[in-house]
Amino acid sequence: MRALRAEIDLQAIRHNYALAKAQLPGGRAVAVIKANAYGHGATRVAEALGQEADAFGVACIEEAIELRQSGVVKPIWLLEGFFHNDELVLIDELRLSTAIHSDYQIEAFKRHSFKKPVDVWLKMDSGMHRLGFAPEVYASAFAQLQGSPGIAQLGKMTHFACADEPARGYTERQWQRFDEVCSALPGPVSASNSPATLYWPMAHGDWLRPGLMLYGISPFAPGHELGDQLKPAMRMVSEIIAVRELPAGEPVGYGGRFRTSGEVTRVGVVAMGYGDGYPRQALDGTPVIVDGVKTRLIGRVSMDMLMVDLTPVPQAGIYSEVVLWGEDSLRVEEVSGFCDAIPYELVTRLTGRAPLVYKNA
Ligand SMILES: *Cc1c(COP(=O)(O)O)cnc(C)c1O
């Protein structure tokens, strides 16, 4: 059997969720588990957080349906709202909370007759310019919805474009625009994704919306006090399936991108490739751990395999354990830096070929 697997530590996810909530004593936090919980398995993550989580956040109704069908009873937020009017029947039936970011959604929402009112989060575009009402028209959009029979609670939300880059000053400007309009309107506030949860208390409002950090991935470089307390939840593990020794000057892998130097290079072949989700963009030198020793990727990543330099790990051989990411000494944040990618991508673009193996349920 192929050894490749993603070990998911559900206790780490509970720890990370608790760390998010600790940033807002008395407040609440939506556990964002869209995109199959960033590759970690949405239904299992929801189950693991079933006691603790105040609510779950997803990107679309399909993801919400999957959670309800798996038995999730906590509130579920549609972070982008509904795309088509027929979803309103399901929002009503499944008791989903929905964002509203555009006029077409206000019109459809008001036309629908709900059996039971639902929570609505009216989104402001405070500067990201992706979804939401401009600050100038936000209060009038709010007024159109306020008092609608379909609404149980009307909240105010926005999303930051650069919360992970504090030096830019843009988060302060976004918050100012949001707060200026919203402080005059009733209802709860939700504005903070992971970086804002960890860095911007001014923007915490009533409901945090942590995603990335739940999986133990920090939006900040090492050295950030809270970021460093996150526990990686996914350990991507495989093993060596072949070994060879090459003299200097030999090419390794497709296109011969890497060439050996030095007297002898021991090359290990690892059962993981881009067909599993390992980024093909990974450069020579991308760190990997073999038998506990940090070494490097060499040569282009293939569909099912990749090659590593075993020279610094002379004891390693067939069946030696290889960790691709997910240890304190090899975080996915570090790996993504060698792959022209962000850590969000590495975990979300797993193809499903590597099984997810859960521990600490
Ligand atoms: C994905 C998402 C989040 C979570 O963002 P992270 O950076 O992963 O914490 C929060 N809010 C909204 C609206 C989102 O779409």
The ligand as an SDF file (V2000), in Angstrom:
LIG
                    3D

 15 15  0  0  0  0  0  0  0  0999 V2000
  -12.3230   32.5750    4.0720 C   0  0  0  0  0  0  0  0  0  0  0  0
  -12.9190   33.6630    4.8490 C   0  0  0  0  0  0  0  0  0  0  0  0
  -12.5050   33.9130    6.1630 C   0  0  0  0  0  0  0  0  0  0  0  0
  -11.3560   33.1800    6.8180 C   0  0  0  0  0  0  0  0  0  0  0  0
  -10.1620   33.7520    6.3840 O   0  0  0  0  0  0  0  0  0  0  0  0
   -8.7410   33.2470    6.9250 P   0  0  0  0  0  0  0  0  0  0  0  0
   -7.7600   34.1890    6.3410 O   0  0  0  0  0  0  0  0  0  0  0  0
   -8.5570   31.8640    6.4050 O   0  0  0  0  0  0  0  0  0  0  0  0
   -8.8190   33.2790    8.3940 O   0  0  0  0  0  0  0  0  0  0  0  0
  -13.1630   34.9030    6.8750 C   0  0  0  0  0  0  0  0  0  0  0  0
  -14.1670   35.6200    6.3130 N   0  0  0  0  0  0  0  0  0  0  0  0
  -14.5820   35.4160    5.0410 C   0  0  0  0  0  0  0  0  0  0  0  0
  -15.6740   36.2410    4.4810 C   0  0  0  0  0  0  0  0  0  0  0  0
  -13.9560   34.4420    4.2610 C   0  0  0  0  0  0  0  0  0  0  0  0
  -14.3610   34.2570    3.0070 O   0  0  0  0  0  0  0  0  0  0  0  0
  1  2  1  0
  2  3  1  0
  2 14  2  0
  3  4  1  0
  3 10  2  0
  4  5  1  0
  5  6  1  0
  6  7  2  0
  6  8  1  0
  6  9  1  0
 10 11  1  0
 11 12  2  0
 12 13  1  0
 12 14  1  0
 14 15  1  0
M  END
$$$$
